Amino acid sequence: MKLFLKLMLAVGFILLLSTSSLYATANNHYVNGGEGVKAATVPPPGFYYRMYNLYYTADEFMDDNGNETPIDFDVNVFAVVNRFIWVTDKKFLGADFFMDAVLPIVYTDIEIGAMGLDKDEFGFADLLIEPVGLAWHGPRYDAVVALGVWLPFGDYDINNAASPGKGFTTFMATFGGTLYLDAAKTWSASALGRYEIHTEQDDHDLTPGDDFHFEWGIGKSFAKVWEAGLAGYCQWQVNDDSGADAVNSGTHDKVFGIGPEIGVFVPSLKSFFNLRSVWEFDAEDRTEGNVVALTFTKIF
Protein backbone atom coordinates (compact mmCIF):
# COMPACT_ATOMS: atom_id res chain seq x y z
CA MET A 1 0.00 0.00 0.00
CA LYS A 2 1.26 3.49 -0.76
CA LEU A 3 3.23 4.97 2.17
CA PHE A 4 1.10 8.11 2.57
CA LEU A 5 -2.12 6.12 2.75
CA LYS A 6 -0.63 3.67 5.23
CA LEU A 7 0.47 6.50 7.48
CA MET A 8 -2.93 8.19 7.40
CA LEU A 9 -4.64 4.91 8.25
CA ALA A 10 -1.95 3.86 10.70
CA VAL A 11 -1.93 2.75 14.24
CA GLY A 12 -4.85 0.79 15.49
CA PHE A 13 -5.21 -2.05 17.81
CA ILE A 14 -5.83 -6.19 17.64
CA LEU A 15 -5.00 -10.37 20.24
CA LEU A 16 -4.22 -14.81 21.38
CA LEU A 17 -4.63 -17.20 21.94
CA SER A 18 -4.68 -14.18 21.50
CA THR A 19 -4.28 -10.87 21.45
CA SER A 20 -5.15 -6.53 17.81
CA SER A 21 -3.11 -4.00 15.71
CA LEU A 22 -1.05 -2.12 18.04
CA TYR A 23 1.38 -1.29 15.35
CA ALA A 24 1.24 1.36 12.69
CA THR A 25 -0.18 -0.61 9.81
CA ALA A 26 -3.64 -0.50 8.27
CA ASN A 27 -3.97 -4.20 7.61
CA ASN A 28 -3.97 -6.44 10.66
CA HIS A 29 -6.14 -6.61 13.75
CA TYR A 30 -4.06 -9.11 15.72
CA VAL A 31 -1.23 -7.70 17.87
CA ASN A 32 2.07 -9.48 17.63
CA GLY A 33 3.88 -10.14 20.90
CA GLY A 34 0.82 -10.73 23.07
CA GLU A 35 1.69 -14.41 23.42
CA GLY A 36 5.14 -15.87 24.00
CA VAL A 37 6.51 -19.03 25.62
CA LYS A 38 3.83 -21.76 25.43
CA ALA A 39 1.79 -19.54 23.10
CA ALA A 40 -0.25 -22.50 21.87
CA THR A 41 -1.09 -24.01 25.28
CA VAL A 42 -4.67 -23.54 26.52
CA PRO A 43 -5.32 -24.10 30.26
CA PRO A 44 -7.53 -26.92 31.61
CA PRO A 45 -11.30 -26.49 32.10
CA GLY A 46 -12.23 -23.42 34.11
CA PHE A 47 -12.81 -19.68 33.84
CA TYR A 48 -9.85 -17.33 33.39
CA TYR A 49 -9.26 -13.61 33.13
CA ARG A 50 -6.15 -12.44 31.30
CA MET A 51 -4.94 -8.85 31.12
CA TYR A 52 -2.36 -7.91 28.50
CA ASN A 53 -0.52 -4.65 29.22
CA LEU A 54 1.24 -3.77 25.98
CA TYR A 55 3.55 -0.87 25.21
CA TYR A 56 4.78 -0.39 21.65
CA THR A 57 7.22 2.30 20.57
CA ALA A 58 8.83 2.98 17.19
CA ASP A 59 10.66 5.89 15.59
CA GLU A 60 11.21 4.22 12.23
CA PHE A 61 8.80 3.66 9.35
CA MET A 62 10.35 1.36 6.76
CA ASP A 63 9.67 1.47 3.02
CA ASP A 64 8.94 -1.56 0.84
CA ASN A 65 12.70 -2.24 0.53
CA GLY A 66 13.24 -2.25 4.29
CA ASN A 67 14.89 1.18 4.38
CA GLU A 68 13.94 3.88 6.88
CA THR A 69 11.84 6.69 5.41
CA PRO A 70 12.98 10.27 6.21
CA ILE A 71 9.64 11.48 7.58
CA ASP A 72 10.52 12.19 11.24
CA PHE A 73 8.22 9.44 12.50
CA ASP A 74 7.42 8.56 16.11
CA VAL A 75 4.64 6.44 17.62
CA ASN A 76 3.87 5.28 21.15
CA VAL A 77 0.96 2.98 21.92
CA PHE A 78 -0.18 1.66 25.31
CA ALA A 79 -2.97 -0.90 25.47
CA VAL A 80 -4.80 -2.75 28.21
CA VAL A 81 -6.34 -5.82 26.62
CA ASN A 82 -9.03 -7.61 28.64
CA ARG A 83 -9.55 -11.25 27.73
CA PHE A 84 -12.19 -13.55 29.21
CA ILE A 85 -11.64 -17.29 28.64
CA TRP A 86 -14.04 -20.13 29.40
CA VAL A 87 -12.69 -23.65 28.93
CA THR A 88 -15.66 -25.99 29.32
CA ASP A 89 -15.69 -29.61 30.45
CA LYS A 90 -17.30 -30.58 27.13
CA LYS A 91 -15.28 -32.75 24.74
CA PHE A 92 -15.22 -32.79 20.95
CA LEU A 93 -12.79 -34.97 18.98
CA GLY A 94 -11.00 -35.57 22.26
CA ALA A 95 -10.43 -31.84 22.83
CA ASP A 96 -11.68 -29.40 25.45
CA PHE A 97 -14.20 -26.97 23.96
CA PHE A 98 -13.50 -23.32 24.83
CA MET A 99 -14.54 -19.80 23.91
CA ASP A 100 -13.21 -16.34 24.69
CA ALA A 101 -13.73 -12.63 24.12
CA VAL A 102 -11.23 -9.77 23.99
CA LEU A 103 -11.88 -6.07 24.61
CA PRO A 104 -8.84 -3.76 24.22
CA ILE A 105 -8.51 -0.21 25.54
CA VAL A 106 -5.78 1.71 23.73
CA TYR A 107 -3.96 5.05 23.86
CA THR A 108 -2.05 6.09 20.72
CA ASP A 109 0.30 9.05 20.25
CA ILE A 110 1.64 9.46 16.72
CA GLU A 111 3.82 12.17 15.17
CA ILE A 112 4.97 12.54 11.56
CA GLY A 113 7.12 15.64 11.28
CA ALA A 114 7.24 15.64 7.48
CA MET A 115 3.43 15.91 7.38
CA GLY A 116 3.00 18.20 10.37
CA LEU A 117 0.93 15.42 11.98
CA ASP A 118 0.63 15.16 15.76
CA LYS A 119 -2.33 13.09 16.97
CA ASP A 120 -3.26 11.21 20.12
CA GLU A 121 -6.40 9.28 21.00
CA PHE A 122 -7.73 7.10 23.83
CA GLY A 123 -10.63 4.67 23.66
CA PHE A 124 -11.97 1.17 23.12
CA ALA A 125 -10.51 -0.68 20.16
CA ASP A 126 -12.21 -3.38 18.10
CA LEU A 127 -13.76 -6.40 19.83
CA LEU A 128 -12.70 -10.02 19.30
CA ILE A 129 -15.26 -12.80 19.74
CA GLU A 130 -13.86 -16.33 19.52
CA PRO A 131 -16.88 -18.64 19.92
CA VAL A 132 -15.27 -21.89 18.78
CA GLY A 133 -12.03 -23.31 20.13
CA LEU A 134 -10.63 -26.81 20.66
CA ALA A 135 -7.66 -27.62 22.91
CA TRP A 136 -5.90 -30.98 23.14
CA HIS A 137 -3.50 -32.11 25.87
CA GLY A 138 -1.18 -35.12 25.60
CA PRO A 139 1.73 -36.52 27.62
CA ARG A 140 4.25 -34.54 25.56
CA TYR A 141 2.15 -32.02 23.61
CA ASP A 142 -0.64 -29.44 23.61
CA ALA A 143 -2.56 -28.31 20.50
CA VAL A 144 -5.19 -25.71 19.68
CA VAL A 145 -7.49 -24.58 16.85
CA ALA A 146 -10.01 -21.72 17.04
CA LEU A 147 -12.18 -19.46 14.89
CA GLY A 148 -12.97 -15.85 15.73
CA VAL A 149 -14.10 -12.51 14.36
CA TRP A 150 -12.90 -8.96 15.04
CA LEU A 151 -15.88 -6.59 15.10
CA PRO A 152 -15.52 -2.83 14.38
CA PHE A 153 -16.44 -1.76 17.91
CA GLY A 154 -13.82 0.98 18.36
CA ASP A 155 -14.17 4.54 17.11
CA TYR A 156 -12.76 4.97 13.59
CA ASP A 157 -12.04 8.19 11.69
CA ILE A 158 -10.25 8.01 8.35
CA ASN A 159 -8.76 11.45 9.03
CA ASN A 160 -7.33 10.48 12.43
CA ALA A 161 -4.24 8.25 12.32
CA ALA A 162 -4.62 7.61 16.08
CA SER A 163 -8.14 6.15 15.83
CA PRO A 164 -8.45 3.13 18.16
CA GLY A 165 -10.76 1.28 15.74
CA LYS A 166 -9.95 0.01 12.25
CA GLY A 167 -13.29 0.42 10.51
CA PHE A 168 -13.56 -3.11 9.13
CA THR A 169 -14.36 -6.68 10.20
CA THR A 170 -11.70 -9.40 10.29
CA PHE A 171 -12.22 -13.17 10.35
CA MET A 172 -9.39 -15.01 12.12
CA ALA A 173 -8.33 -18.67 12.28
CA THR A 174 -5.91 -19.80 15.00
CA PHE A 175 -3.89 -23.04 15.06
CA GLY A 176 -0.76 -24.24 16.82
CA GLY A 177 0.95 -26.61 19.21
CA THR A 178 3.41 -26.96 22.06
CA LEU A 179 5.93 -29.82 22.30
CA TYR A 180 7.51 -30.84 25.60
CA LEU A 181 11.09 -31.97 25.13
CA ASP A 182 11.31 -34.00 28.34
CA ALA A 183 8.91 -36.22 30.28
CA ALA A 184 8.75 -33.76 33.18
CA LYS A 185 7.61 -31.00 30.77
CA THR A 186 10.31 -28.58 31.93
CA TRP A 187 11.48 -27.79 28.36
CA SER A 188 8.94 -26.58 25.78
CA ALA A 189 8.82 -25.37 22.18
CA SER A 190 5.63 -23.68 21.00
CA ALA A 191 4.30 -22.24 17.74
CA LEU A 192 0.99 -20.45 17.14
CA GLY A 193 -0.30 -19.32 13.75
CA ARG A 194 -3.13 -16.93 12.95
CA TYR A 195 -4.63 -16.16 9.54
CA GLU A 196 -6.70 -12.97 9.07
CA ILE A 197 -9.19 -12.26 6.29
CA HIS A 198 -10.34 -8.62 6.19
CA THR A 199 -13.49 -6.97 4.84
CA GLU A 200 -13.86 -3.58 3.14
CA GLN A 201 -12.91 -0.58 5.27
CA ASP A 202 -15.48 2.09 6.10
CA ASP A 203 -15.49 5.42 4.25
CA HIS A 204 -13.52 4.29 1.20
CA ASP A 205 -13.21 1.43 -1.29
CA LEU A 206 -10.34 -0.55 0.22
CA THR A 207 -10.11 -4.16 1.38
CA PRO A 208 -6.75 -4.95 3.01
CA GLY A 209 -4.96 -8.12 1.93
CA ASP A 210 -4.93 -11.19 4.16
CA ASP A 211 -2.32 -11.47 6.93
CA PHE A 212 -0.49 -14.45 8.45
CA HIS A 213 1.01 -14.24 11.95
CA PHE A 214 3.36 -16.76 13.52
CA GLU A 215 4.30 -16.53 17.20
CA TRP A 216 6.82 -18.88 18.78
CA GLY A 217 8.53 -19.55 22.10
CA ILE A 218 11.19 -21.79 23.64
CA GLY A 219 11.08 -22.08 27.42
CA LYS A 220 12.47 -23.77 30.51
CA SER A 221 10.55 -24.08 33.78
CA PHE A 222 12.26 -24.45 37.14
CA ALA A 223 11.42 -24.57 40.86
CA LYS A 224 7.86 -25.49 39.74
CA VAL A 225 6.71 -21.85 39.55
CA TRP A 226 9.28 -20.03 37.36
CA GLU A 227 9.70 -20.10 33.59
CA ALA A 228 12.18 -18.30 31.33
CA GLY A 229 12.75 -18.41 27.62
CA LEU A 230 12.94 -16.75 24.24
CA ALA A 231 9.88 -15.55 22.32
CA GLY A 232 9.31 -14.06 18.90
CA TYR A 233 6.97 -13.53 15.99
CA CYS A 234 6.72 -13.15 12.23
CA GLN A 235 4.03 -11.45 10.16
CA TRP A 236 3.43 -11.30 6.42
CA GLN A 237 0.72 -9.76 4.26
CA VAL A 238 0.03 -12.65 1.90
CA ASN A 239 -2.05 -11.10 -0.89
CA ASP A 240 -2.78 -7.71 -2.44
CA ASP A 241 -5.04 -4.96 -1.15
CA SER A 242 -8.09 -4.53 -3.39
CA GLY A 243 -10.61 -1.84 -4.26
CA ALA A 244 -10.61 1.45 -6.17
CA ASP A 245 -8.70 3.19 -3.35
CA ALA A 246 -5.92 0.59 -3.17
CA VAL A 247 -2.64 2.19 -4.26
CA ASN A 248 0.52 0.19 -5.02
CA SER A 249 -1.44 -2.84 -3.86
CA GLY A 250 1.34 -5.27 -4.76
CA THR A 251 3.46 -4.00 -1.86
CA HIS A 252 3.11 -6.36 1.11
CA ASP A 253 4.23 -5.48 4.64
CA LYS A 254 6.18 -7.88 6.86
CA VAL A 255 8.05 -7.87 10.18
CA PHE A 256 9.96 -10.19 12.51
CA GLY A 257 10.65 -9.93 16.25
CA ILE A 258 12.61 -11.68 19.01
CA GLY A 259 13.24 -11.16 22.72
CA PRO A 260 13.42 -12.64 26.25
CA GLU A 261 10.56 -13.64 28.53
CA ILE A 262 10.22 -14.54 32.20
CA GLY A 263 7.15 -15.76 34.05
CA VAL A 264 6.07 -16.80 37.54
CA PHE A 265 3.05 -18.57 39.04
CA VAL A 266 1.89 -17.37 42.48
CA PRO A 267 -0.12 -20.26 44.00
CA SER A 268 -1.63 -18.19 46.82
CA LEU A 269 -3.13 -15.81 44.25
CA LYS A 270 -3.95 -18.48 41.65
CA SER A 271 -2.28 -16.11 39.18
CA PHE A 272 0.39 -16.09 36.50
CA PHE A 273 2.59 -13.10 35.63
CA ASN A 274 4.65 -12.95 32.41
CA LEU A 275 6.99 -10.23 31.15
CA ARG A 276 8.60 -10.11 27.71
CA SER A 277 10.30 -7.54 25.49
CA VAL A 278 10.49 -8.12 21.74
CA TRP A 279 12.61 -6.13 19.28
CA GLU A 280 11.50 -5.97 15.66
CA PHE A 281 13.77 -6.33 12.64
CA ASP A 282 13.65 -6.75 8.85
CA ALA A 283 10.38 -4.78 8.60
CA GLU A 284 9.02 -3.66 5.23
CA ASP A 285 6.26 -1.12 4.49
CA ARG A 286 5.47 -0.58 8.20
CA THR A 287 6.95 0.48 11.54
CA GLU A 288 9.94 -1.19 13.19
CA GLY A 289 10.20 -0.87 16.96
CA ASN A 290 9.92 -2.65 20.31
CA VAL A 291 6.98 -4.14 22.21
CA VAL A 292 6.94 -4.79 25.96
CA ALA A 293 4.18 -7.07 27.26
CA LEU A 294 3.22 -7.70 30.88
CA THR A 295 0.43 -10.25 31.18
CA PHE A 296 -1.59 -11.22 34.24
CA THR A 297 -3.73 -14.37 34.27
CA LYS A 298 -6.19 -15.12 37.09
CA ILE A 299 -7.72 -18.56 37.68
CA PHE A 300 -11.27 -18.56 39.05
C-alpha positions as CSV (number, residue, x, y, z in Angstrom):
1,M,0.0,0.0,0.0
2,K,1.3,3.5,-0.8
3,L,3.2,5.0,2.2
4,F,1.1,8.1,2.6
5,L,-2.1,6.1,2.7
6,K,-0.6,3.7,5.2
7,L,0.5,6.5,7.5
8,M,-2.9,8.2,7.4
9,L,-4.6,4.9,8.2
10,A,-2.0,3.9,10.7
11,V,-1.9,2.8,14.2
12,G,-4.9,0.8,15.5
13,F,-5.2,-2.0,17.8
14,I,-5.8,-6.2,17.6
15,L,-5.0,-10.4,20.2
16,L,-4.2,-14.8,21.4
17,L,-4.6,-17.2,21.9
18,S,-4.7,-14.2,21.5
19,T,-4.3,-10.9,21.4
20,S,-5.2,-6.5,17.8
21,S,-3.1,-4.0,15.7
22,L,-1.1,-2.1,18.0
23,Y,1.4,-1.3,15.3
24,A,1.2,1.4,12.7
25,T,-0.2,-0.6,9.8
26,A,-3.6,-0.5,8.3
27,N,-4.0,-4.2,7.6
28,N,-4.0,-6.4,10.7
29,H,-6.1,-6.6,13.7
30,Y,-4.1,-9.1,15.7
31,V,-1.2,-7.7,17.9
32,N,2.1,-9.5,17.6
33,G,3.9,-10.1,20.9
34,G,0.8,-10.7,23.1
35,E,1.7,-14.4,23.4
36,G,5.1,-15.9,24.0
37,V,6.5,-19.0,25.6
38,K,3.8,-21.8,25.4
39,A,1.8,-19.5,23.1
40,A,-0.3,-22.5,21.9
41,T,-1.1,-24.0,25.3
42,V,-4.7,-23.5,26.5
43,P,-5.3,-24.1,30.3
44,P,-7.5,-26.9,31.6
45,P,-11.3,-26.5,32.1
46,G,-12.2,-23.4,34.1
47,F,-12.8,-19.7,33.8
48,Y,-9.9,-17.3,33.4
49,Y,-9.3,-13.6,33.1
50,R,-6.1,-12.4,31.3
51,M,-4.9,-8.8,31.1
52,Y,-2.4,-7.9,28.5
53,N,-0.5,-4.7,29.2
54,L,1.2,-3.8,26.0
55,Y,3.5,-0.9,25.2
56,Y,4.8,-0.4,21.7
57,T,7.2,2.3,20.6
58,A,8.8,3.0,17.2
59,D,10.7,5.9,15.6
60,E,11.2,4.2,12.2
61,F,8.8,3.7,9.4
62,M,10.4,1.4,6.8
63,D,9.7,1.5,3.0
64,D,8.9,-1.6,0.8
65,N,12.7,-2.2,0.5
66,G,13.2,-2.3,4.3
67,N,14.9,1.2,4.4
68,E,13.9,3.9,6.9
69,T,11.8,6.7,5.4
70,P,13.0,10.3,6.2
71,I,9.6,11.5,7.6
72,D,10.5,12.2,11.2
73,F,8.2,9.4,12.5
74,D,7.4,8.6,16.1
75,V,4.6,6.4,17.6
76,N,3.9,5.3,21.1
77,V,1.0,3.0,21.9
78,F,-0.2,1.7,25.3
79,A,-3.0,-0.9,25.5
80,V,-4.8,-2.8,28.2
81,V,-6.3,-5.8,26.6
82,N,-9.0,-7.6,28.6
83,R,-9.6,-11.3,27.7
84,F,-12.2,-13.5,29.2
85,I,-11.6,-17.3,28.6
86,W,-14.0,-20.1,29.4
87,V,-12.7,-23.7,28.9
88,T,-15.7,-26.0,29.3
89,D,-15.7,-29.6,30.4
90,K,-17.3,-30.6,27.1
91,K,-15.3,-32.7,24.7
92,F,-15.2,-32.8,20.9
93,L,-12.8,-35.0,19.0
94,G,-11.0,-35.6,22.3
95,A,-10.4,-31.8,22.8
96,D,-11.7,-29.4,25.4
97,F,-14.2,-27.0,24.0
98,F,-13.5,-23.3,24.8
99,M,-14.5,-19.8,23.9
100,D,-13.2,-16.3,24.7
101,A,-13.7,-12.6,24.1
102,V,-11.2,-9.8,24.0
103,L,-11.9,-6.1,24.6
104,P,-8.8,-3.8,24.2
105,I,-8.5,-0.2,25.5
106,V,-5.8,1.7,23.7
107,Y,-4.0,5.1,23.9
108,T,-2.1,6.1,20.7
109,D,0.3,9.0,20.2
110,I,1.6,9.5,16.7
111,E,3.8,12.2,15.2
112,I,5.0,12.5,11.6
113,G,7.1,15.6,11.3
114,A,7.2,15.6,7.5
115,M,3.4,15.9,7.4
116,G,3.0,18.2,10.4
117,L,0.9,15.4,12.0
118,D,0.6,15.2,15.8
119,K,-2.3,13.1,17.0
120,D,-3.3,11.2,20.1
121,E,-6.4,9.3,21.0
122,F,-7.7,7.1,23.8
123,G,-10.6,4.7,23.7
124,F,-12.0,1.2,23.1
125,A,-10.5,-0.7,20.2
126,D,-12.2,-3.4,18.1
127,L,-13.8,-6.4,19.8
128,L,-12.7,-10.0,19.3
129,I,-15.3,-12.8,19.7
130,E,-13.9,-16.3,19.5
131,P,-16.9,-18.6,19.9
132,V,-15.3,-21.9,18.8
133,G,-12.0,-23.3,20.1
134,L,-10.6,-26.8,20.7
135,A,-7.7,-27.6,22.9
136,W,-5.9,-31.0,23.1
137,H,-3.5,-32.1,25.9
138,G,-1.2,-35.1,25.6
139,P,1.7,-36.5,27.6
140,R,4.3,-34.5,25.6
141,Y,2.2,-32.0,23.6
142,D,-0.6,-29.4,23.6
143,A,-2.6,-28.3,20.5
144,V,-5.2,-25.7,19.7
145,V,-7.5,-24.6,16.9
146,A,-10.0,-21.7,17.0
147,L,-12.2,-19.5,14.9
148,G,-13.0,-15.9,15.7
149,V,-14.1,-12.5,14.4
150,W,-12.9,-9.0,15.0
151,L,-15.9,-6.6,15.1
152,P,-15.5,-2.8,14.4
153,F,-16.4,-1.8,17.9
154,G,-13.8,1.0,18.4
155,D,-14.2,4.5,17.1
156,Y,-12.8,5.0,13.6
157,D,-12.0,8.2,11.7
158,I,-10.2,8.0,8.4
159,N,-8.8,11.5,9.0
160,N,-7.3,10.5,12.4
161,A,-4.2,8.3,12.3
162,A,-4.6,7.6,16.1
163,S,-8.1,6.1,15.8
164,P,-8.5,3.1,18.2
165,G,-10.8,1.3,15.7
166,K,-9.9,0.0,12.3
167,G,-13.3,0.4,10.5
168,F,-13.6,-3.1,9.1
169,T,-14.4,-6.7,10.2
170,T,-11.7,-9.4,10.3
171,F,-12.2,-13.2,10.4
172,M,-9.4,-15.0,12.1
173,A,-8.3,-18.7,12.3
174,T,-5.9,-19.8,15.0
175,F,-3.9,-23.0,15.1
176,G,-0.8,-24.2,16.8
177,G,0.9,-26.6,19.2
178,T,3.4,-27.0,22.1
179,L,5.9,-29.8,22.3
180,Y,7.5,-30.8,25.6
181,L,11.1,-32.0,25.1
182,D,11.3,-34.0,28.3
183,A,8.9,-36.2,30.3
184,A,8.8,-33.8,33.2
185,K,7.6,-31.0,30.8
186,T,10.3,-28.6,31.9
187,W,11.5,-27.8,28.4
188,S,8.9,-26.6,25.8
189,A,8.8,-25.4,22.2
190,S,5.6,-23.7,21.0
191,A,4.3,-22.2,17.7
192,L,1.0,-20.4,17.1
193,G,-0.3,-19.3,13.7
194,R,-3.1,-16.9,12.9
195,Y,-4.6,-16.2,9.5
196,E,-6.7,-13.0,9.1
197,I,-9.2,-12.3,6.3
198,H,-10.3,-8.6,6.2
199,T,-13.5,-7.0,4.8
200,E,-13.9,-3.6,3.1
201,Q,-12.9,-0.6,5.3
202,D,-15.5,2.1,6.1
203,D,-15.5,5.4,4.2
204,H,-13.5,4.3,1.2
205,D,-13.2,1.4,-1.3
206,L,-10.3,-0.5,0.2
207,T,-10.1,-4.2,1.4
208,P,-6.7,-4.9,3.0
209,G,-5.0,-8.1,1.9
210,D,-4.9,-11.2,4.2
211,D,-2.3,-11.5,6.9
212,F,-0.5,-14.4,8.4
213,H,1.0,-14.2,11.9
214,F,3.4,-16.8,13.5
215,E,4.3,-16.5,17.2
216,W,6.8,-18.9,18.8
217,G,8.5,-19.6,22.1
218,I,11.2,-21.8,23.6
219,G,11.1,-22.1,27.4
220,K,12.5,-23.8,30.5
221,S,10.5,-24.1,33.8
222,F,12.3,-24.4,37.1
223,A,11.4,-24.6,40.9
224,K,7.9,-25.5,39.7
225,V,6.7,-21.9,39.5
226,W,9.3,-20.0,37.4
227,E,9.7,-20.1,33.6
228,A,12.2,-18.3,31.3
229,G,12.7,-18.4,27.6
230,L,12.9,-16.7,24.2
231,A,9.9,-15.6,22.3
232,G,9.3,-14.1,18.9
233,Y,7.0,-13.5,16.0
234,C,6.7,-13.2,12.2
235,Q,4.0,-11.4,10.2
236,W,3.4,-11.3,6.4
237,Q,0.7,-9.8,4.3
238,V,0.0,-12.7,1.9
239,N,-2.1,-11.1,-0.9
240,D,-2.8,-7.7,-2.4
241,D,-5.0,-5.0,-1.2
242,S,-8.1,-4.5,-3.4
243,G,-10.6,-1.8,-4.3
244,A,-10.6,1.4,-6.2
245,D,-8.7,3.2,-3.3
246,A,-5.9,0.6,-3.2
247,V,-2.6,2.2,-4.3
248,N,0.5,0.2,-5.0
249,S,-1.4,-2.8,-3.9
250,G,1.3,-5.3,-4.8
251,T,3.5,-4.0,-1.9
252,H,3.1,-6.4,1.1
253,D,4.2,-5.5,4.6
254,K,6.2,-7.9,6.9
255,V,8.1,-7.9,10.2
256,F,10.0,-10.2,12.5
257,G,10.6,-9.9,16.3
258,I,12.6,-11.7,19.0
259,G,13.2,-11.2,22.7
260,P,13.4,-12.6,26.2
261,E,10.6,-13.6,28.5
262,I,10.2,-14.5,32.2
263,G,7.1,-15.8,34.1
264,V,6.1,-16.8,37.5
265,F,3.1,-18.6,39.0
266,V,1.9,-17.4,42.5
267,P,-0.1,-20.3,44.0
268,S,-1.6,-18.2,46.8
269,L,-3.1,-15.8,44.2
270,K,-3.9,-18.5,41.6
271,S,-2.3,-16.1,39.2
272,F,0.4,-16.1,36.5
273,F,2.6,-13.1,35.6
274,N,4.6,-12.9,32.4
275,L,7.0,-10.2,31.1
276,R,8.6,-10.1,27.7
277,S,10.3,-7.5,25.5
278,V,10.5,-8.1,21.7
279,W,12.6,-6.1,19.3
280,E,11.5,-6.0,15.7
281,F,13.8,-6.3,12.6
282,D,13.7,-6.7,8.9
283,A,10.4,-4.8,8.6
284,E,9.0,-3.7,5.2
285,D,6.3,-1.1,4.5
286,R,5.5,-0.6,8.2
287,T,6.9,0.5,11.5
288,E,9.9,-1.2,13.2
289,G,10.2,-0.9,17.0
290,N,9.9,-2.6,20.3
291,V,7.0,-4.1,22.2
292,V,6.9,-4.8,26.0
293,A,4.2,-7.1,27.3
294,L,3.2,-7.7,30.9
295,T,0.4,-10.3,31.2
296,F,-1.6,-11.2,34.2
297,T,-3.7,-14.4,34.3
298,K,-6.2,-15.1,37.1
299,I,-7.7,-18.6,37.7
300,F,-11.3,-18.6,39.0
